[in-house]
Amino acid sequence: MSPTPPAPLHLAVALDGTGWHPASWREPAARPRELFTAGYWADLVAEAERGLLDFVTIEDGLGPQSSHFLHPDDRTDQVRGRLDAVLIASRVAPLTRHIGLVPTVVATHTEPFHISKAIATLDYVSTGRAGLRVQITARPNEAAHFGRRTLPHLTSHDAPATRQLVTDLFDEAADHVEVVRRLWDSWEDDAEIRDVATGRFVDRDKLHYIDFEGRHFSVKGPSITPRPPQGQPPVTALAHDTVPYRLLARSADVGYVTPRDTGEARAIVAEIRAEQQAAGRAAEPLHVFADLVVHLDDDPAEAADRRARLDALAGEEHLSDARVFTGSPSQLADLLQESQSAGLTGFRLRPAVAGHDLPAITRGLVPELQHRGAFRTAYEADTLRGLLGLPRPANRYAAPVA
């Protein structure tokens, strides 16, 4: 009996400015003068949809980008400044038909009530293709923008005080997601009657207080926005260590991880599955995607030369939290299929130069994977949950159907 072929891969791309290499804006294909225009982002997402990708994530933050983990820098040779990720997604949603749109939201300083209605609105605007990428920040300068809390000035990434703060912030993020999810459910699916003859627009008995009381939030509810078309837009997060792995296990539908090789990927997946079991979610689907920064050219030598040129422009080798791949589409396809054997269900690719490496993904890597029978040849669902094989969840507040 022949072995069962692996499941088709899921593919996403992470969009960040002109690309993930700090010197990407200086490349001919980068379009830095258009970075803060709607057309720039519409073109990137249209290219990703051309490649039949599951979704795009859009980076965001609450302070200028920095080369340091805990504090701002004074560099002027790298892209600084962003547009709001949720607003970008809402702008490009009507211009696309199939691809998922997953903006980043910093939970540390953003109220869950606000985020619940923003992502619910995006789900309506996109007719069921919204998702949420939740993120934390430990930077004191970003806390100072809001004036509601202070964060200590920490000096080391690995200091005990830093680790404790990060643990607390991830616990807060888990509560944030729980509030958002409850607010999405605070309207039952048929709460809106819209009966002109009787003058009844809404069934008030089908709107629910969520009455969330926790360490970090006290939220009454209900939302002001009806339940999203997907019921629950997928929640995603990036995780590098045990504490954020627990956030994935407790709260996420998709987790992004950063293994350096297949063996490390297998160990990470095993740890996440164990945390999922401990959280009582073993029966629920949870995708684990590996992140990769990609420098992609048909000729591997050209990819290597281009990476070296970018590093020279930056004045240093670009080292990422994720593995950096340099090579051809067929070599990347080999790597993805090998890594899939570790239990990964997909990959989130970070184009080193968005204007170059995103088309290399959609027009080089995707056809290679399709030729191998490892990736879709057409979109098979109309919602992001459908593309990811996630069922539409029942409303937690609705009475069970007899």
C-alpha positions as CSV (number, residue, x, y, z in Angstrom):
1,M,0.0,0.0,0.0
2,S,1.4,3.4,-1.0
3,P,1.8,6.0,1.8
4,T,-0.8,8.6,2.2
5,P,0.3,11.9,0.5
6,P,0.8,14.8,2.8
7,A,-2.0,17.4,3.1
8,P,-1.7,20.4,0.8
9,L,0.3,23.2,2.3
10,H,-1.2,26.5,3.5
11,L,0.7,29.6,2.5
12,A,0.6,33.1,3.8
13,V,2.8,36.2,3.3
14,A,3.7,38.8,5.9
15,L,3.7,42.3,4.6
16,D,5.8,44.9,6.3
17,G,6.7,48.2,4.6
18,T,8.9,47.6,1.6
19,G,10.0,44.2,2.8
20,W,11.7,42.5,5.7
21,H,15.3,43.3,4.9
22,P,16.1,46.7,6.4
23,A,17.7,47.9,3.2
24,S,14.7,46.7,1.0
25,W,13.5,50.3,0.4
26,R,16.7,51.0,-1.6
27,E,16.0,48.2,-4.2
28,P,14.6,49.3,-7.7
29,A,11.4,47.3,-7.2
30,A,10.6,48.7,-3.7
31,R,8.5,51.8,-4.6
32,P,9.3,53.7,-1.4
33,R,7.7,56.9,-2.5
34,E,4.3,55.0,-2.7
35,L,4.6,53.3,0.6
36,F,2.0,55.4,2.3
37,T,-0.6,55.1,-0.6
38,A,-3.6,52.9,-0.8
39,G,-2.5,51.7,-4.3
40,Y,0.8,50.3,-3.0
41,W,-0.9,48.0,-0.5
42,A,-3.7,47.1,-3.0
43,D,-1.1,46.0,-5.5
44,L,0.7,43.8,-2.9
45,V,-2.5,42.1,-1.8
46,A,-3.6,41.6,-5.4
47,E,-0.3,39.9,-6.2
48,A,-0.7,37.6,-3.1
49,E,-4.3,36.7,-4.3
50,R,-2.9,36.1,-7.8
51,G,-0.8,33.3,-6.2
52,L,-3.9,31.8,-4.4
53,L,-2.4,32.4,-1.0
54,D,-4.5,31.7,2.1
55,F,-4.0,35.1,3.6
56,V,-1.7,38.1,4.1
57,T,-0.8,39.5,7.5
58,I,-0.1,43.3,7.8
59,E,2.4,44.4,10.4
60,D,1.7,47.3,12.7
61,G,3.0,48.9,15.9
62,L,2.5,51.7,18.4
63,G,5.8,53.4,17.9
64,P,8.4,53.9,15.2
65,Q,10.1,50.7,14.0
66,S,13.4,50.0,15.8
67,S,16.3,47.8,15.4
68,H,16.2,47.3,19.2
69,F,13.8,45.0,21.0
70,L,13.0,47.2,24.0
71,H,13.6,50.8,23.0
72,P,13.6,53.1,19.9
73,D,16.7,53.8,17.8
74,D,17.8,57.0,16.0
75,R,18.4,55.4,12.6
76,T,17.5,57.4,9.5
77,D,18.6,54.8,6.9
78,Q,15.7,52.4,7.4
79,V,11.9,52.7,6.8
80,R,10.2,54.4,9.7
81,G,6.5,55.1,9.9
82,R,3.4,53.0,9.1
83,L,-0.2,53.1,8.1
84,D,-2.8,51.5,10.3
85,A,-3.0,47.8,9.5
86,V,-6.8,47.5,10.1
87,L,-7.5,50.4,7.9
88,I,-5.2,49.1,5.2
89,A,-7.1,45.8,5.3
90,S,-10.4,47.6,5.1
91,R,-9.3,49.6,2.2
92,V,-8.1,46.7,0.1
93,A,-10.9,44.3,1.1
94,P,-13.4,45.5,-1.6
95,L,-10.6,45.1,-4.2
96,T,-10.1,41.4,-3.5
97,R,-12.4,38.4,-3.6
98,H,-10.8,35.4,-2.0
99,I,-7.6,36.1,0.1
100,G,-7.8,36.4,3.8
101,L,-6.8,39.8,5.4
102,V,-5.1,39.6,8.8
103,P,-4.0,42.9,10.3
104,T,-1.8,43.1,13.4
105,V,-3.3,44.6,16.6
106,V,-1.2,45.4,19.7
107,A,-3.3,44.2,22.5
108,T,-1.1,45.8,25.2
109,H,-2.6,49.3,24.7
110,T,-5.7,48.6,22.6
111,E,-9.1,48.0,24.1
112,P,-10.7,44.7,23.2
113,F,-14.1,46.3,22.7
114,H,-12.6,48.6,20.0
115,I,-10.8,45.7,18.3
116,S,-13.8,43.4,18.3
117,K,-15.9,45.9,16.3
118,A,-13.0,46.8,14.0
119,I,-12.3,43.2,13.0
120,A,-16.1,42.4,12.9
121,T,-16.4,45.4,10.5
122,L,-13.5,44.1,8.4
123,D,-15.2,40.7,8.2
124,Y,-18.4,42.4,6.8
125,V,-16.4,44.6,4.4
126,S,-14.5,41.5,3.1
127,T,-17.5,39.2,3.2
128,G,-15.9,36.7,5.6
129,R,-12.2,37.0,5.0
130,A,-11.0,38.9,8.1
131,G,-8.6,37.6,10.7
132,L,-6.7,39.1,13.7
133,R,-3.0,38.9,14.5
134,V,-2.6,39.7,18.2
135,Q,0.8,41.1,19.5
136,I,2.2,42.5,22.7
137,T,4.7,45.3,23.3
138,A,7.0,45.8,26.3
139,R,8.5,49.1,25.1
140,P,8.1,52.0,27.6
141,N,8.1,54.6,24.8
142,E,5.0,53.1,23.4
143,A,3.3,53.0,26.8
144,A,4.1,56.7,27.0
145,H,2.0,57.4,23.9
146,F,-1.1,56.5,25.9
147,G,-0.4,57.6,29.4
148,R,-2.6,55.0,31.0
149,R,0.2,52.7,32.3
150,T,3.9,52.7,32.6
151,L,6.3,49.9,31.7
152,P,9.7,49.6,33.3
153,H,12.9,50.4,31.4
154,L,14.5,47.0,30.9
155,T,18.0,46.4,29.7
156,S,18.1,42.8,28.7
157,H,16.0,40.5,26.6
158,D,16.6,37.6,28.9
159,A,16.6,39.2,32.3
160,P,14.2,37.7,34.9
161,A,12.3,41.1,35.1
162,T,11.9,41.1,31.4
163,R,10.6,37.5,31.3
164,Q,8.1,38.2,34.1
165,L,6.8,41.3,32.3
166,V,6.5,39.4,29.0
167,T,4.6,36.6,30.8
168,D,2.2,39.2,32.3
169,L,1.7,40.8,28.9
170,F,0.9,37.5,27.3
171,D,-1.6,36.7,30.0
172,E,-3.2,40.0,29.3
173,A,-3.2,39.2,25.6
174,A,-5.0,35.9,26.3
175,D,-7.7,37.8,28.3
176,H,-7.9,40.4,25.5
177,V,-8.6,37.6,22.9
178,E,-11.2,36.1,25.2
179,V,-13.1,39.4,25.5
180,V,-12.9,39.9,21.8
181,R,-14.3,36.4,21.1
182,R,-17.1,36.8,23.6
183,L,-18.0,40.2,22.1
184,W,-18.2,38.6,18.6
185,D,-20.7,36.1,20.1
186,S,-22.7,38.7,22.0
187,W,-25.1,39.0,19.0
188,E,-26.7,35.8,17.9
189,D,-26.7,35.1,14.2
190,D,-30.4,35.9,13.8
191,A,-30.6,38.8,16.2
192,E,-31.5,41.2,13.4
193,I,-35.1,40.9,12.3
194,R,-35.4,44.0,10.0
195,D,-39.2,43.6,9.9
196,V,-40.6,46.8,8.4
197,A,-44.2,45.7,8.9
198,T,-43.9,45.2,12.7
199,G,-41.2,47.9,13.2
200,R,-38.9,45.4,14.8
201,F,-35.3,45.7,13.7
202,V,-33.6,43.6,16.4
203,D,-34.5,40.9,18.8
204,R,-33.2,42.3,22.1
205,D,-33.3,38.8,23.7
206,K,-30.6,37.7,21.2
207,L,-28.1,40.3,22.3
208,H,-26.1,39.2,25.4
209,Y,-24.0,40.8,28.1
210,I,-20.7,39.1,28.3
211,D,-20.0,40.2,31.8
212,F,-16.2,39.5,31.6
213,E,-14.4,40.1,34.9
214,G,-10.7,39.4,34.9
215,R,-7.4,40.7,36.1
216,H,-6.9,43.0,33.1
217,F,-10.4,43.8,31.8
218,S,-13.9,44.3,33.0
219,V,-16.3,44.4,30.0
220,K,-20.0,44.3,30.1
221,G,-21.0,44.1,26.4
222,P,-22.8,43.4,24.2
223,S,-20.9,44.7,21.1
224,I,-22.4,47.4,18.9
225,T,-21.6,45.3,15.8
226,P,-23.6,42.2,14.9
227,R,-21.8,38.8,14.9
228,P,-19.2,38.7,12.0
229,P,-20.0,36.6,8.9
230,Q,-17.5,34.0,10.0
231,G,-18.9,33.9,13.5
232,Q,-15.3,34.0,14.8
233,P,-12.7,35.5,12.5
234,P,-9.4,33.4,12.9
235,V,-7.1,34.7,15.7
236,T,-3.4,34.3,15.0
237,A,-0.1,35.1,16.9
238,L,3.6,34.9,16.6
239,A,5.4,32.8,19.2
240,H,9.1,32.2,20.0
241,D,9.1,30.5,23.4
242,T,7.0,28.6,26.0
243,V,5.0,31.6,27.3
244,P,3.7,32.7,23.8
245,Y,3.2,29.0,22.9
246,R,0.7,28.9,25.7
247,L,-1.1,31.9,24.1
248,L,-1.4,29.9,20.9
249,A,-2.6,26.9,22.8
250,R,-5.2,28.8,24.7
251,S,-6.4,31.4,22.3
252,A,-5.3,31.1,18.6
253,D,-6.5,29.4,15.5
254,V,-3.1,29.9,13.7
255,G,0.3,30.2,15.3
256,Y,3.5,31.4,13.6
257,V,6.8,29.9,14.9
258,T,10.4,30.4,14.0
259,P,12.3,27.1,13.9
260,R,15.8,27.0,12.4
261,D,15.5,23.4,11.1
262,T,13.2,20.5,10.9
263,G,14.2,19.0,14.2
264,E,13.5,22.2,16.0
265,A,10.2,22.5,14.2
266,R,9.2,19.0,15.4
267,A,10.1,20.0,19.0
268,I,8.1,23.2,18.9
269,V,5.0,21.6,17.4
270,A,5.2,18.9,20.1
271,E,5.4,21.6,22.8
272,I,2.5,23.5,21.4
273,R,0.3,20.4,21.1
274,A,1.1,19.5,24.8
275,E,0.1,23.0,25.8
276,Q,-3.0,22.7,23.8
277,Q,-3.9,19.5,25.6
278,A,-3.2,21.2,29.0
279,A,-5.6,24.1,27.9
280,G,-8.4,21.6,27.2
281,R,-8.3,22.4,23.4
282,A,-6.8,19.2,22.1
283,A,-9.9,18.5,19.9
284,E,-9.9,22.0,18.4
285,P,-8.0,22.7,15.2
286,L,-4.9,24.8,15.6
287,H,-2.6,25.5,12.6
288,V,1.1,25.9,13.2
289,F,2.9,27.8,10.5
290,A,6.7,28.3,10.3
291,D,7.9,31.8,9.4
292,L,10.7,32.2,6.8
293,V,12.3,35.3,5.4
294,V,12.9,34.7,1.7
295,H,15.3,36.0,-0.9
296,L,14.0,34.2,-4.0
297,D,15.4,34.1,-7.6
298,D,15.3,31.5,-10.3
299,D,19.1,31.4,-10.1
300,P,20.3,30.7,-6.5
301,A,23.5,32.6,-7.2
302,E,21.4,35.7,-8.1
303,A,19.5,35.4,-4.8
304,A,22.8,35.1,-2.9
305,D,24.2,38.1,-4.7
306,R,21.1,40.2,-4.1
307,R,21.1,39.3,-0.4
308,A,24.8,40.3,-0.2
309,R,24.1,43.6,-1.9
310,L,21.3,44.3,0.6
311,D,23.5,43.5,3.5
312,A,26.2,45.8,2.2
313,L,23.7,48.6,1.9
314,A,22.6,48.0,5.4
315,G,26.1,47.9,6.7
316,E,25.6,44.5,8.4
317,E,24.3,41.0,7.8
318,H,20.6,40.9,8.3
319,L,19.8,38.5,11.1
320,S,16.1,37.7,11.7
321,D,14.1,36.0,14.5
322,A,13.1,33.6,11.7
323,R,15.2,31.4,9.4
324,V,16.4,33.3,6.3
325,F,16.2,31.4,3.1
326,T,18.2,32.3,0.0
327,G,17.7,30.3,-3.2
328,S,15.4,29.2,-6.0
329,P,11.7,28.3,-5.9
330,S,12.4,24.6,-6.3
331,Q,14.9,24.7,-3.4
332,L,12.3,26.5,-1.3
333,A,9.6,24.0,-2.2
334,D,12.0,21.2,-1.1
335,L,12.5,22.9,2.2
336,L,8.8,23.5,2.8
337,Q,7.9,19.9,2.0
338,E,10.7,18.6,4.2
339,S,9.6,20.9,7.1
340,Q,6.0,19.8,6.7
341,S,7.0,16.4,8.0
342,A,7.7,18.0,11.4
343,G,3.9,18.5,11.9
344,L,3.7,22.1,10.4
345,T,0.5,22.8,8.5
346,G,1.7,25.8,6.6
347,F,4.2,28.6,6.2
348,R,4.1,32.4,6.5
349,L,6.7,33.8,4.1
350,R,8.3,37.2,4.7
351,P,9.5,38.7,1.4
352,A,12.9,40.3,1.9
353,V,12.0,42.9,-0.8
354,A,8.2,43.0,-1.2
355,G,8.3,44.2,-4.8
356,H,10.7,41.4,-5.9
357,D,10.2,38.5,-3.6
358,L,6.4,38.5,-3.4
359,P,6.1,38.0,-7.2
360,A,8.8,35.4,-6.9
361,I,6.6,33.6,-4.4
362,T,3.4,33.8,-6.4
363,R,4.9,33.3,-9.9
364,G,7.8,30.9,-9.0
365,L,7.2,29.0,-5.8
366,V,3.4,28.6,-6.2
367,P,3.6,27.0,-9.7
368,E,6.4,24.7,-8.4
369,L,4.3,23.5,-5.5
370,Q,1.2,23.1,-7.8
371,H,3.3,21.0,-10.1
372,R,4.1,18.7,-7.1
373,G,0.5,18.6,-6.1
374,A,1.3,20.4,-2.9
375,F,-0.8,23.5,-3.3
376,R,-4.2,24.5,-4.5
377,T,-4.9,25.4,-8.1
378,A,-8.0,27.4,-7.3
379,Y,-9.6,28.9,-4.3
380,E,-12.0,26.4,-2.8
381,A,-13.8,28.5,-0.2
382,D,-15.2,32.0,0.2
383,T,-14.1,32.6,3.7
384,L,-10.8,32.6,5.5
385,R,-12.1,29.9,7.9
386,G,-13.1,27.9,4.9
387,L,-9.6,28.2,3.3
388,L,-8.0,27.1,6.6
389,G,-10.5,24.2,7.0
390,L,-11.9,25.7,10.2
391,P,-15.6,25.1,10.8
392,R,-17.8,28.0,11.6
393,P,-18.3,27.8,15.4
394,A,-21.6,27.8,17.2
395,N,-22.5,30.9,19.2
396,R,-21.6,30.3,22.9
397,Y,-24.7,32.4,24.1
398,A,-27.3,30.9,21.8
399,A,-29.7,28.3,23.2
400,P,-28.9,24.8,21.9
401,V,-31.0,23.7,19.0
402,A,-33.4,20.9,20.2
